[in-house]
Amino acid sequence: MKATPTNGLDQDRFINIGQIRAVDNRRVLEMLGVLEDEYWEQIRTALNVVLGFVD
């Protein structure tokens, strides 16, 4: 993800869908930014592949 004033990131970030895990929200120390709409479809597609919902 590119850092923009809209998402509030301080630098470009990479989402590694293959390393996704459940985390208790009490362990989250701070929010880094807000995910913009343009990334949601790409993330949904990648999650479906990683979780085996599509071939």
C-alpha positions as CSV (number, residue, x, y, z in Angstrom):
1,M,0.0,0.0,0.0
2,K,1.3,3.4,-0.9
3,A,1.4,5.9,1.9
4,T,-1.1,8.8,1.2
5,P,-2.7,11.5,3.3
6,T,-6.0,9.6,3.0
7,N,-4.8,6.4,4.5
8,G,-2.5,8.1,7.1
9,L,0.5,5.7,6.6
10,D,3.9,7.2,7.3
11,Q,5.5,4.9,4.7
12,D,4.6,2.4,2.0
13,R,3.5,-1.0,3.5
14,F,3.2,-4.6,2.2
15,I,0.4,-6.9,3.2
16,N,1.5,-10.6,3.2
17,I,-1.8,-12.5,3.0
18,G,0.1,-15.8,3.4
19,Q,1.1,-14.7,6.9
20,I,-2.3,-13.6,8.1
21,R,-3.3,-14.7,11.7
22,A,-5.8,-14.1,14.3
23,V,-4.7,-11.5,16.9
24,D,-6.5,-10.5,20.1
25,N,-7.4,-6.9,19.7
26,R,-5.9,-6.2,23.2
27,R,-2.5,-6.9,21.7
28,V,-2.9,-4.2,19.0
29,L,-1.0,-1.2,20.3
30,E,-1.9,1.4,17.7
31,M,-3.6,1.9,14.3
32,L,-1.1,2.5,11.5
33,G,-3.7,3.7,8.9
34,V,-7.0,3.2,7.2
35,L,-7.3,0.7,4.3
36,E,-8.6,2.5,1.2
37,D,-11.4,1.0,-0.9
38,E,-9.2,0.3,-3.9
39,Y,-7.3,-2.5,-1.9
40,W,-10.3,-4.4,-0.6
41,E,-11.0,-6.5,-3.8
42,Q,-7.4,-7.5,-4.1
43,I,-7.3,-8.6,-0.5
44,R,-10.5,-10.5,-0.7
45,T,-9.3,-12.4,-3.8
46,A,-6.0,-13.2,-2.2
47,L,-7.6,-14.4,1.0
48,N,-10.0,-16.7,-0.9
49,V,-7.0,-18.3,-2.7
50,V,-5.0,-18.7,0.5
51,L,-7.9,-20.1,2.4
52,G,-8.8,-22.5,-0.4
53,F,-12.2,-21.1,-1.3
54,V,-11.3,-20.9,-5.0
55,D,-9.1,-23.1,-7.2
